[in-house]
């Protein structure tokens, strides 16, 4: 049960940090995040 809570926390915590970031930082790192997602999906 604790393992599942930790895994859900790892999934949700990065999304919650978006609310605390500045808009220009989000615009700066979003293309990198999309690129990394595509590379990981293709491999």
Phi, psi and omega in degrees: 000317179295324178298320181292323177295319179295317179296319177295322178296320177296327180284319188270328185303316178298326178292325179289332180289343178298329181291338182262355180271154175285154183297322181291329176291322178295316179295331181285320186263348182296317177299324178293320179295319179294317178298315180296322178296318180293317179297317180292326180289328182278339182269000000 
